[in-house]
Amino acid sequence: MKVSLCDYLSGNEYPGRGICIGLAPSGKKAMIAYFIMGRSANSRNRVFDPIKGGICTKAADPEKMTDPHLIIYNPVLTFKKTTIVTNGDQTNTIYDFMKSNKFSGYNFEAALKKRTFEDDKPNWTPRISGLLDMKTGAYKLSILKSCDGNKKSAQRFVFDYAEPLAAEGHFISTYKCNGDPIPSFEGEPMRVAIDEDDPNELAGKLWEALNEENKVSLFVRAIKLKTQEYEDVIINKYKAVER
């Protein structure tokens, strides 16, 4: 059943980091959204910053960054006519694998075989990843997670959406909800409605839906499938400190 992503997010205090990919109502644009949230001061001390083809995370105030591990990475990169989006440095693992190998439909899965969930005991935060074909709108989502918190067992799921439909997409997040330890996302990615062709409008609605205390940064990309031209929108809760 297709649900409202904004309604889901507004009722969830802490889904952690989330990826949504799908098609706009017109069917002529692909839409990607990625957000980060934080409970600790270190996690909240971040902003999204544009780089060539994507974004990176950086400390809002470098002097207050206590541990860059699992905090600083490139969430979004563009390789040829493909957008890669993830919640960690596996973005570069996928990018480098695709760059060094003859492109095939399974490079995404093969690259992620080299990685596992994050080493942040006791949460063992899942690694979530997405890949979008900017010519067709076809996309994949993946989650690498522990088996009920057992660090010795990694579960690897890939979901392939080769025939996307207009006005809908799929959403996956690192966590199911808040907790201690935080429970990992369960089941298939959520089938969600995408009601906007304008990335600014989509970004505004998603930002408003995210929990005010825990939200940190949001990124939305709208891609014209005919030309592969894209428009990026970034919203940061915190301002970067210039020193």
C-alpha positions as CSV (number, residue, x, y, z in Angstrom):
1,M,0.0,0.0,0.0
2,K,1.3,3.5,-0.9
3,V,1.6,5.8,2.1
4,S,2.4,9.5,2.7
5,L,6.1,9.8,3.5
6,C,5.5,13.1,5.2
7,D,2.8,11.6,7.5
8,Y,5.2,8.7,8.3
9,L,8.1,11.0,9.2
10,S,6.0,13.4,11.2
11,G,5.0,10.5,13.4
12,N,8.5,9.0,13.8
13,E,10.8,10.8,16.3
14,Y,13.9,9.2,15.1
15,P,14.2,7.2,11.8
16,G,17.9,8.1,11.7
17,R,19.1,8.5,8.2
18,G,16.7,8.0,5.2
19,I,16.7,7.6,1.5
20,C,13.7,8.0,-0.8
21,I,13.9,7.4,-4.6
22,G,11.1,7.5,-7.2
23,L,9.4,9.3,-10.0
24,A,7.6,12.7,-9.9
25,P,3.9,12.9,-10.8
26,S,4.8,13.9,-14.4
27,G,6.9,10.7,-14.8
28,K,9.5,12.9,-16.5
29,K,11.6,13.4,-13.5
30,A,13.3,11.1,-11.0
31,M,13.4,12.3,-7.4
32,I,16.0,11.5,-4.7
33,A,15.8,12.6,-1.1
34,Y,18.3,11.9,1.7
35,F,18.3,13.2,5.2
36,I,20.4,12.8,8.4
37,M,19.3,13.2,12.0
38,G,21.3,13.2,15.2
39,R,20.8,12.6,18.9
40,S,24.3,13.5,20.1
41,A,26.0,16.9,19.9
42,N,28.6,15.3,17.6
43,S,26.0,13.9,15.2
44,R,24.2,17.2,15.1
45,N,27.3,19.2,14.4
46,R,27.1,18.7,10.7
47,V,26.0,20.3,7.4
48,F,25.6,19.2,3.8
49,D,28.0,20.9,1.5
50,P,27.9,20.7,-2.3
51,I,30.7,19.1,-4.2
52,K,31.1,18.2,-7.9
53,G,28.3,15.8,-8.7
54,G,26.9,15.5,-5.1
55,I,27.4,16.5,-1.5
56,C,29.6,15.9,1.5
57,T,29.1,16.2,5.2
58,K,31.3,18.5,7.1
59,A,31.4,19.8,10.6
60,A,29.3,22.9,11.2
61,D,31.9,23.9,13.8
62,P,35.2,22.0,13.3
63,E,36.3,22.8,16.9
64,K,33.4,21.0,18.3
65,M,33.8,17.8,16.2
66,T,34.9,15.1,18.6
67,D,34.9,12.0,16.3
68,P,34.6,12.1,12.5
69,H,34.3,8.3,12.3
70,L,30.9,7.5,10.7
71,I,30.0,11.2,10.6
72,I,32.0,12.7,7.7
73,Y,31.5,11.1,4.3
74,N,30.1,11.8,0.8
75,P,26.3,10.9,0.9
76,V,25.8,11.6,-2.9
77,L,28.1,11.1,-5.9
78,T,27.4,11.0,-9.6
79,F,29.1,8.5,-11.9
80,K,28.3,9.1,-15.6
81,K,24.5,8.8,-15.8
82,T,24.1,7.3,-12.4
83,T,23.4,8.8,-9.0
84,I,24.7,7.0,-5.9
85,V,23.3,7.9,-2.5
86,T,24.1,6.3,0.9
87,N,24.4,6.9,4.6
88,G,28.2,6.4,4.8
89,D,31.5,6.1,3.0
90,Q,30.2,3.1,1.0
91,T,29.2,5.8,-1.5
92,N,32.8,5.9,-2.5
93,T,33.1,2.1,-2.4
94,I,30.3,1.9,-5.0
95,Y,31.7,4.8,-7.0
96,D,35.2,3.4,-7.1
97,F,34.0,-0.1,-8.0
98,M,31.9,1.2,-10.9
99,K,34.8,3.4,-12.1
100,S,37.3,0.5,-12.0
101,N,35.1,-2.2,-13.5
102,K,33.2,-2.5,-16.8
103,F,29.7,-1.3,-16.0
104,S,27.2,-4.0,-15.4
105,G,23.8,-4.2,-13.6
106,Y,25.4,-5.9,-10.6
107,N,28.2,-3.5,-9.8
108,F,26.1,-2.1,-7.0
109,E,25.6,-5.4,-5.3
110,A,29.2,-6.5,-5.9
111,A,30.6,-3.3,-4.3
112,L,28.4,-3.6,-1.3
113,K,29.7,-7.2,-0.7
114,K,32.8,-5.5,0.4
115,R,31.0,-3.7,3.3
116,T,29.0,-4.5,6.4
117,F,27.0,-2.6,9.0
118,E,28.6,0.2,11.0
119,D,30.7,-0.6,14.0
120,D,28.8,1.5,16.5
121,K,28.0,-1.1,19.2
122,P,25.2,-1.7,20.4
123,N,23.2,-0.1,17.6
124,W,25.2,-1.7,14.7
125,T,23.7,0.9,12.5
126,P,22.6,-0.5,9.1
127,R,24.2,0.8,5.9
128,I,21.5,1.9,3.5
129,S,22.3,2.7,-0.2
130,G,20.6,3.7,-3.4
131,L,21.4,3.7,-7.0
132,L,19.5,5.5,-9.7
133,D,19.7,5.2,-13.5
134,M,19.3,8.9,-14.6
135,K,18.2,7.9,-18.1
136,T,15.4,5.5,-17.3
137,G,14.5,6.3,-13.6
138,A,15.1,2.6,-12.6
139,Y,16.6,2.3,-9.2
140,K,17.8,0.0,-6.5
141,L,17.9,0.2,-2.7
142,S,20.0,-1.8,-0.3
143,I,20.3,-2.4,3.5
144,L,23.1,-4.2,5.2
145,K,22.1,-4.9,8.8
146,S,23.0,-7.2,11.7
147,C,20.8,-10.1,12.6
148,D,18.9,-8.8,15.6
149,G,22.0,-7.1,17.0
150,N,24.3,-10.1,16.4
151,K,27.6,-8.6,15.2
152,K,28.6,-12.0,13.7
153,S,25.8,-12.1,11.2
154,A,25.3,-9.6,8.5
155,Q,22.1,-9.6,6.5
156,R,22.2,-8.2,3.0
157,F,19.1,-7.1,1.1
158,V,18.8,-5.5,-2.3
159,F,15.5,-4.3,-3.8
160,D,15.3,-3.7,-7.6
161,Y,12.8,-1.3,-9.0
162,A,13.4,-1.6,-12.8
163,E,9.9,-0.4,-13.9
164,P,9.2,2.6,-11.7
165,L,5.8,4.2,-11.7
166,A,4.9,8.0,-11.8
167,A,4.0,9.7,-8.5
168,E,5.6,7.0,-6.3
169,G,8.8,5.8,-4.9
170,H,10.3,3.8,-2.1
171,F,11.8,4.8,1.3
172,I,14.3,3.1,3.5
173,S,15.9,4.3,6.8
174,T,18.5,3.1,9.1
175,Y,16.2,2.8,12.1
176,K,12.6,1.7,12.7
177,C,12.2,4.3,15.5
178,N,13.9,5.7,18.6
179,G,15.2,3.4,21.3
180,D,18.2,2.2,23.3
181,P,19.7,0.4,21.4
182,I,18.0,1.8,18.4
183,P,16.0,-0.9,16.4
184,S,17.1,-1.3,12.8
185,F,14.7,-0.8,9.9
186,E,12.7,-4.0,9.2
187,G,11.1,-5.4,6.0
188,E,10.9,-4.1,2.5
189,P,11.3,-0.4,1.7
190,M,8.1,1.5,2.1
191,R,6.1,2.3,-1.0
192,V,5.4,6.1,-0.8
193,A,3.6,8.8,-2.8
194,I,5.7,11.4,-4.5
195,D,3.4,14.4,-5.0
196,E,5.9,17.1,-6.3
197,D,7.9,17.7,-9.5
198,D,9.6,20.7,-7.9
199,P,12.5,19.7,-5.7
200,N,12.1,22.8,-3.6
201,E,8.6,22.0,-2.7
202,L,9.4,18.4,-2.0
203,A,12.3,19.4,0.2
204,G,10.2,21.9,2.1
205,K,7.5,19.3,2.9
206,L,10.0,16.7,4.0
207,W,11.9,19.1,6.2
208,E,8.7,20.2,7.9
209,A,7.8,16.6,8.6
210,L,11.1,15.7,10.2
211,N,11.4,15.9,14.0
212,E,12.4,19.4,14.9
213,E,14.8,18.4,17.7
214,N,16.6,15.6,15.8
215,K,16.7,16.7,12.2
216,V,20.1,17.9,10.9
217,S,20.3,18.1,7.1
218,L,18.2,17.3,4.0
219,F,19.1,16.9,0.3
220,V,16.8,16.6,-2.7
221,R,17.7,16.0,-6.3
222,A,15.3,16.2,-9.2
223,I,16.6,14.7,-12.5
224,K,15.1,15.3,-16.0
225,L,15.2,11.8,-17.5
226,K,15.2,13.1,-21.1
227,T,18.4,15.1,-20.6
228,Q,19.8,13.8,-17.2
229,E,20.1,17.4,-16.1
230,Y,19.5,17.8,-12.4
231,E,18.6,20.4,-9.7
232,D,19.8,19.9,-6.1
233,V,18.4,21.4,-3.0
234,I,20.1,21.4,0.4
235,I,18.6,22.4,3.7
236,N,20.8,22.6,6.9
237,K,19.5,23.2,10.4
238,Y,22.9,24.5,11.6
239,K,25.1,27.1,10.0
240,A,28.7,26.4,9.2
241,V,31.1,28.4,11.3
242,E,33.7,30.4,9.4
243,R,37.0,30.5,11.3
